[in-house]
C-alpha cells in the first residue's frame, strides 16, 4: 500500500481513506480496467464500416488479447484463488462482453445463431488465451475461429 500511495502521490493514510483495504483497492482497479475494456469493445463493434470478422478480432484483442503473458496468469491465479474478491463484477463484465458480441454478430447472422456463435468464440478465446505464447499467436488463431463461425 505504501508503494501505491507513493505512485498516486498521496499519503498512505489518504489511500486508506479512499480504500479501506488492499482488496477494495484491487477490486476498484479491476473494475476500472474492465469498464475501460468494455467501452473499447463497444466502440470497436459499433463501427459498422468495417467487416464483422475484423471488428470481432479487435474486440477480442481489447477484451483478452492484451492480457496474454506471465503477468496475466498471475492476475488470473489471484482471482481464481479468491472468488469473492471481485464481487458481482466477476459475472457481470463477461456477461456484458457476451451481449456486445452477440449483438454485433446478430446484425449479420440473425439473433438465433448469434448467441451460439458468440459463446463459441468466447470459449475459443479462453482456450487460446491459456495456450498463447504471444498476443500475435492469440490473434492469429482467433481469426481462424472467427472465419469458421462468421461468414
Protein Blocks (a to p, Z undefined) as FASTA:
>chain_A
ZZmmmmnopafklmmmmpmbfklmmmmmmmmmmmmmmmmmmmmmmmmmbcfklmmmmmmm
mmmmmmgcjklmmmmmmmmmmmmlnmmmlmmmmmmmmmmmmmmmmmmnojklmmmmmmmm
mmmmmmmmmmpmbfklmmmmmmmmmmmmnZZ
